[in-house]
Amino acid sequence: MRHESAPLRSGRWLFWGKTVVAKGSRRSTIGRVDTGAFVRDGYLAVRGAFSERTARACRDMIWESLAGHGISRADRATWNPPLVRIACPDGEPFAEAAASAVLAAACDELIGAGRWTRRHGVGGTVPVRFPSEEYPGEVGYHIEGTWWGDSEYWTNLRSRGRGLLALFLFSDVGPDDAPTRLITGSHLFVPPILAPAGEAGMPGGDVAAGLRPSVLCRRAADATGRAGDVYLCHPFIVHTATWPHRGTVPRMMAQPAIEAADGFTLDGADPSPVARAIVSGMAPAN
């Protein structure tokens, strides 16, 4: 399984995988979203979507929440659990991160302007991963569901309710920091599994179980980057947590849905890259 790691330079722009950022600055500017690459690979990395100052303030609030679990920033002896999942805090720094203009522009490009729901904050949960050789649990390839049905989250072919999966990096995440692993192009193999379930949809776990094993042998991209980066992923991308965490500081990342209440139209009339990828996945070649 090959992993992406190296940036490619071209003129005044720095391209990193499916990333476009302003060269020589952490202030990010989307000059052109490579929608073709998103349809093909299933993700876009927005580097510097929000500032390091904002990310630092978010980390401070996450540490405040962890204190309620008996975990102290100053006492590494309390960092015993390999994983502690908390609700993403509310507060001004999270509102600033969610209000990123460059992030909104990317969502407009991928979903369609006016078709996704803007939040006051980030939302979702923050699975804080501490340096540890212990198995953290919650590891396994899956796609995200959107609505709760009996014992797990469900989704359907139109991706009703979910426009994208977002990964907000509040801390620097390197290869040793247990990054989320994305299977490149895996979203194209999900539509044929969901199609027979129709509008009712099916549990996300059943979708993963229906994939042919070779899908998991495709090239993988680890969601690494600096605090302030955001990954925008197709709602059907297959991904997993990784372990162990052999870095030196806790990894802090939120993973909310970018909501699109009506989902997507799949008759070929919907020009959004998310819809185009679903339609492409239904083609006989896949």
N, C-alpha and C positions, 0 to 999 in steps of 0.2 A: 504494500500500500504506500503510494508516494505522497509526500506532504509538501504543501506550498510554504515557502519561507522567504524567497528573495524578491526584492523589488525590481521593477524594470523602469528605466528612465527614458523619457521621450520629450524633447523640447523643454518647455517651461512647466510641464506637468510631471508629477511622479505617480506612476501607476503601480499599485501593489495588489496583485490579484485583480479583484473587481473594484479597486479603490481609485478615486480621483481626489487629490488634495493639492492645495496651493504649495508649490515648491518653496522650501526655505522658511516655512512658517507652520506653526501648529494651528493657526487660524484657518479652518477648512473652507474651501469654496468648491462646490460642485460646478465644474465647467461643462461636463457632459457625462451623464450617466450611461454607462455601456449596457444598454438594455438587452442587447443580444447576448452578452456574457451572462447577465442575470438569468435570462431564459434558459441558457445552456447549463449553467453551473449551480444556480439556485441561491446565490447570496451576493451581497454587496457590502463592503467594509467602508464605513464613513469615518475617516481618520480625523481626529480633532473636532468631533461633532459638538462637544462642549469643553470648556476650559479645564485646565488642571486645578485652578482655584475652586471651581465648582465641584470637581471630582473630590477634592480634599474635604470640602464641607460635607459632601455626601458621606464620605468615609467616617467623618466625625459622628454623624448621626447614626450610622450603622453600628459603630462602637457603643454608642449610648444604648441602642436596642440590645446589643449582645450582653451588656451589663445585667440585664434582666434574666439572662441565662447563666449568671455566675461567671462570665468571661470578662477578664480585665485586659485592656490594651497594654498596661504596664507590667502584667504578670504572665509571662509565657507559660508558667506552670498550669494556668487555667485553660490553655489552648488544647485541651485533651481530645475533645471530639473531632474527628476528621471532617465532619460536616454539621453545620447548624443552619437550618433554613428559617428565615424570618420574613415577615411581610415587609415589602419595600416601604420605608418610612415616608411620611408626608413631610413637607417643609419646603422652604424657599429654594434650597439648592437643587432639590429634585424637580421642582417646577422649572427652574432655569435649564436643567438638562433636557427636560421634555420639550421645552419651548425653542430648542435650537432651530434656527432658520434653515441651516443647511440640511438638517435631518428632515424637516418638513418638506423641503424641496425634493429630496430623494423619495419620500413617501408619495408625494404628488406624481412623480415620474413613474413609480412602480405600481401604484394602486389606481391613481387618478385623482385629480384635484376635486375636493368636496365629497369624496367617497369614503374617507376614513375619519375616525373619531379622534379629535385632539383631547388629550387629558390635561388636567392641571398639574399632575405629577407623572412619575414614571409608571407606577403600578406594578403588579406582579409580585414575585417573591425574590429574595436575595439568598441564594444558597452559598453561604460563606464557607469556603474550603480552607482548612488550616493545614500547615505543613505536617504531614503524617505518612507513615508507611502502611497504616491500617486501611482496610477496605471501607469506603465511606457509605456504601449502599447507593441506591438510585443510579446505578450504572447499567446501561443497556441501550441498544439502538432503538429509536422510537421516532414518531412524529408527534407534534403537539395536537391535542384535541381542543375543542372550543366550548362545548357545553357538557354539563355533567349528566351522565346517564347511568344510574344504578351504582356501579363500582369504579368507573373511570370516565375520562373525558372522551367525547365522541367528535367526529367531524364528518363532512360529506364532500362529494365531488366538487360542489360549488364553493367549498370552504366558507360556508355560512358563518358569519360573525368574525372571522379572522382574516385580515389582509396580509399580515406578515408576522413573523417571529422576530423580535428585537433582542439583541444582547448588548446591554449597556455595561461597559467596563468602567468601574469606579476605581480600580487599582490597576497598575501595570500587570500584564499577564504575559509571561514568557512560556517557552516550551516545558519548563519544569514546574509550572504553577497550576497544573491540572486544568488546561484549557478545554473548553467544549470542542468536540471533534465533529466536523460537518462532512458528510459523504457527498462529494461533488457530483452533481447531476442526478442524485438519487430521487429528487422530487419528480422526475420524469417517469419513474417506474411505479409511482403511487396511484395515479388516476385509474389505470385498468383494474386495480384492486378495489377502489371505492365505487366505481361505476355501477356494478350490479346491485349495490345497496341503495341506490337512488337517493331521493331527498332525505330519507330517514337516516342515512349515514351508518357508521359503524364505529366501534371503539378503536381508539388509536393503537392499542396493543394488538388487535386483530390485524390491523394494517401492516404493522411491522412483521407479524408472523407470516403474512402472505407474500412477503418479498422473496424472490429467489435469492439463494445465498450469495451468488456472484455480485449482487448489487453492493454488498458490504466489502467487496474487494476492489471497488473503484477508488480512484485517487481521493485522499482525504485532505481537508484543510483545517488546521487548528485555529480557533478564534483567539489569536494572540494579538497584542497591541499595547498601546499606552492608555493610561487613565484618560477618559474623555472620548475614546473611540466607541463607535456603535456598529454592530453588524446587523444588517437587515436581511432576513432570510425568507425564502419562499415558505409558505405555511406547510408544505408537504416535504420539506427537506428532512432527510433521515440524519439523526445526530445522537450523540451520547456524551455523558460526562466521562472524564478520564481519571485515572489514578495510577500511582500515588502522586501526592503533591510533595515534590522534593525541593520546592523553593524555600524562601526564608520568611515570607510574610503572608498573611491570609489573602486569599483571592476573593475579591468582592465584585459581584456582577449581578445585575438584575436581568430577568428574561421575560418581559411582558409581551402580551399580544398587541399588535397594532390592529385595532378593531375596524372591521368593515362590515357593518350590520347586514347588508344585503348579499354579501358574497360576490360571486362573479358570474357573468353570462358566458356560456360556453358554445354558442352557436356560430362563433367566428366574428361576431359584431363588437365584442369587447376588445379594445385595443391595448388594454393594460398588459404589461409584461407578466404579471402574475397569471392572468387569464390565458395569455398566449402560451405560457409554459404548460398549463393544464391541458389545453387543446393539443399541444405538441406531444404530450405524454400519451394521449389517446390514439396517436397515429400508429398504424400497423408496425412500423419499423421498431417501435419500442416494445 
